Amino acid sequence: MQRGIKACLDRLLALISLIILSPILLIAAIGIKCSSKGPIIYKARRRGKGMKPMVIYKFRSMHVGTEAQGAITGKRDPRIFAWGAFLRKSKIDELPQLLNILFGTMSIIGPRPEDIDIVNQYYTAEERRTLDVLPGLACPGSIFNYTHGDMYLSDYDTDEAYVNRFLHVKLALDLYYIDHWSLLYDVKIIFRTLAAILHTAISKEQAAPPMEYRAVFGDRPIP
């Protein structure tokens, strides 16, 4: 019952958000066109629910032809142009995925869809449970990535650092979310995501780790 309500709310919220945010989407698109030659939208191949391949939509933030240099971006990745860096920092680059939600291939809240090769090579059987539900625009793992991801990634060898140091931590948080899911939990994650973005924008202090980190790892320090 709750899952059916979630699906209906997802599409309704996606439609309302697209309408309300249309001026921001237009400004983002114009900025990309003025900053870098190439398409406005980047289509990224990911693993979706049930291990099915899918395409997610993002505002392009990197120069065309540089995607093959690695799936993960570092702190000062030279592939990212200046306007793209702003879009990524503010998470505006992810807003086209509201179309994925409207089409029913994603949810507002759910584990972030991962690169196909990373899923195939590095997910454990337990971690593949994150693919039993629709991927989402936000989740505990994405909040942690936004507030603490740079602590795990260097400027070089970012794919290796992501897989060896960060991936399994992020997935552990998303597994906690799946095991404790409720509509109220989803609502809380929406507000926590907005709070994390706001905190990063206005404060130089390190954000506290999300409650899922403490629930899963206890007092284990963050590297």
N, C-alpha and C positions, 0 to 999 in steps of 0.2 A: 504493500500500500504506500509506504513512505517513498519507495523507489519511483513509483508512478508519479507521485506528487513532485518529487525532485525533477523528473524529466520534464514535466509541464512547466515548472517554475524556471528551469534552465532556459527553455526557449523563450518564455515570456520576458525574462530578465535580459536575455541577449538582444531581443528585438527592441526593448525599451532603451537599453544601453547604446545600441547602434544609433538610434534616433537622437538621444540626448548628447552623445559624444561626437556626432557628425561634424561639428566645427573643428574639433581637435583632430579628427581623422583627416579632414581636408588640409589643415595646416601641416600635419605630419607628411602627407603625400606631396604637397608643394615643396616642403623643405628637402625631401629626398630628391626630387627632380632638379632642384637648384644646386644640390651638393654632389651628386654622383650620377654618371651616365648609367642607364639601365632601367629595368622595371621597378615599379614602386613596391610591388608585393613579391616576397620571397616564398616559394613553396618548398617546405621542408618535409622530407620523407621520414616517417616515424612508425613505431609499432603502436597499434591501438588495442582496443579491447579484443580479447581472444587471440592475441598475437597477430592479428590482421594488419598488414601494411596500410598506412594512411598518409594523407598529405595534410599538413597544417599550414595555415597562412600567417605570415608575419610581415611587418613592414621591413623592407630591406635596410640593413644597417651596415653592410660590408660592401666593398667594391666588388663588382661582377668578376667572376672567374677565380676568386680566392678561396671558395668554399672547400676545395680539395686539399687545402693545406692543413686541415684538421677540423674535427667536429666541435671542439670546445674552444672557446675564446679566453684569452688571458687578460690580465689586468690592463695592460697597455697594448692590446693587439693592434698591430699596424694595419690590419685589413679593415678596421672599422673607421669610417669617416666621421668627422666631428658631429654632424647632425645625428648620425646613427648612434653615436655614443650617448647623446642626450636621450634619444628614444629608448635605448636599452636601459639606461639608468632610471628613467621614469616609468619603465615598463609599458610605455605607449606602443612599442614595437610589437607587443603581444596582442593588442586589441583586435586586429583582424581575425583572431581566433574566435571572436564572437560569431563569425559566420559559421565556423565549424560547429559551434554550439547550436546555432539556429538550424543547421542541417542534421543535427542529431549524432554527430561523430565525436563530440566532446561534451563535457559538463562544465559548469562554472567551477565547481570544486572537485578535484580528483587528482591522482598522481600525474605529474607532468609526463607527456608522451616523450619517449626516449628515442635516440638515434637507433636505427635498425641494427647496425653492426654491433653497437655496444650491447644491446639486448641479447643478440645471438651469441656473443662471445663471453659476456661477463655476468649475466644475471644467473643467480642460483635458482634452483627449483622453488625455494621459498619466496624469493624475490619476484618470481614470475606471477605470484598471486596479485601483484599490483596491476597486472593486465587482465584480471577478472572483472574489473569495473571500467567504465568509460574514463579515459584520461581527462584531465581538467586544466583550467586556466590557472588555478592556484591550489596549493596543498601545503601541509606542514614542511615537506621537503623543499618546496620552492621558497617558502619564507626563510628557511634556514640558509638556502643557497643565496638568497638576496642579501641577508645580513652577515653571513659568515663565509660565503663561498670563496672570496678572495684569500682568506686565510689558508685555504687548502691548495690554491693554484699558484704556480709560478708564472713568470713571463714566457718560459719556454717549456716544451714537452707538456703542454697543458692536457692533451688527451690522456697521457700516461698518469699524470698527477690526479686528474679527475677520477679515473678508474681505480687507482690504487689507494687514494686517500679520502675521496669524498663520496663516490657513488654509493657505496654500501651503507654509509651513515645516512645519507638522504633516503634511501629505500627503506631503512629500518624505521624512520619516522613516518613514512607513508604507509607501511604495514601496520603501524600503531593506529593510524587514522582509519584504515579499512576495518580493523578489528573493533573499533569503538565508534563506528559511524552512526550519525543521526542527523536529522535536518537541523537541529539546533547547533550541532558541531559545525556544520557547513556555514551557518550564519556567522558563527564566531570566527571562523577562518577568513571569511570575507572582510570583516572589520579588522582582524589582526593583520591581514595583508596590506590593507590601506594604511594602518598605523605603522607598519614596517617601512613602507615607501616614504611616508611623511617623516618618520624619524631619520631616515638616511638622508633626506633632502635638507633638513634643518639642523641636524645635530652632528657633531664630530665624534661624539662618544660612541663606543661600541654597543650595539644593541644586546640585550640579554638573549640567551638562547631560548628557543620556543619551548613551551611546556612539554612537548613530545620528546625533546632531547633529554630533559631531566627524567621523564618517565621511563625512557628506554635505557639510558646510559648512566643514570644517577649522577654522581659527582665527578664522573670522568671529565678531566679538563679538555677543552677544545684546543687542538694544536694551534 
